[in-house]
Amino acid sequence: MRRLLTVVTFVASLSAQTFNARLTGIITDPALAAVPNSTVTALAVATQTKKVATTDSTGTFNIPLLLPGTYEVTVTAPGLQTQVRREIRLEINQTATLNFSLALAQTTTSVDVTAELPLLQSETSSVGATIEGKLIEQYPLIERNVMGMLRSLPGVIAASGVGASRSGRNVFDSNFSVGGGRTSTNEVLLDGAPNTIGDFNGVVIVPAVDSVQEFRLETNSYSAEFGRSGGGAVNIVTKSGSNQLHGSTYY
């Protein structure tokens, strides 16, 4: 007698390594009660693209997969004043908490907030440092190699080849230690994709300085999405463009 053995395999769905930011928060009314079904719109200033979310029964909203950059966030709810917050700066892999308290609407009014306190990041426990594009452009880099930015970050010990002459190979750009970890065991990501090879965990592509928007190093306590690493995780994000015509040259 023959029996048929059926094997069922379950594949877990894992979040991919990401460079995107996420915006979350709670909307309340003057009595500090949650405001469900309110509309939250995140507008990217550079490209004028929008992402819209609706608060749940607890007044909580969640807008994931936002490109790093500057945003304008607008909240609208029936019977309450519209509130706008400008100059909201989101960094690489940041989960920012932005809460709103809406006043009662007496007439057609809105509250426009331009001065903003630093955003809280209470959703994650990761420790790291971010270097913005303006500083990257002004930083004196040998051969315009952005990997040289690692030398300015705390907890990093870099060999002489990091960010220097590569002799046609980028493997030496991985010869640095983060937080006491072993050299050449770090993960380097470019726009969220793995950017290393098996040869000394070398860096595959070093983007041009002018094309880099932000440079971030996750030193420790980072989430499981940053795997394949015995040290730190370098996250490089290139510019996504804007509606303004721009460019640069160098010699």
C-alpha angles and dihedrals in degrees: 000000000000124000127200113227114206118200118200118198121199117206116200118222109234128191113248123237106276142193095188124113128229130213121205138161149132128268117212137175128228090280089054090247119144117262110217124195093024117145121240118191124190112199119194105223096208098051102019090230117149138213119192130200135177124220119243128226090288093052092250123142130191127194112180133180098042117161114237111266145082120318141187113215121201126188123195129179133166112268094009133095118264111245126203126191119191136194094035104168116205120190135200113303091350123155103201126192115216117175125191131202110196124204125218114274112239096169135352096305139142136191116232115196116191102162107071132186117229111283118254120235103199097143097075137039098209120134121211149114131255127206115200126221097255092058092045090056092049097043115106102241125179109239087354090279110162091203085076087074087079090075091068096052124094119250094025126119111187130191120232093261095061109106092354134097110325101191089226095310131092098200092100091061088074094058097106136106126225122201094342094310124138120277120255091022096100128113118235117195129191113199089338096308125111109264102185137093132210093255101097086323085283124187113258102197128020106194122219115270093240092056096055118097099179140359120204134179120202104205103180146331090046120152127264092263087080098066133147091062136115092182134015134338120234113204117194119185122192124214116274095204131242141228090266121090108239143149144154142219133201139185 
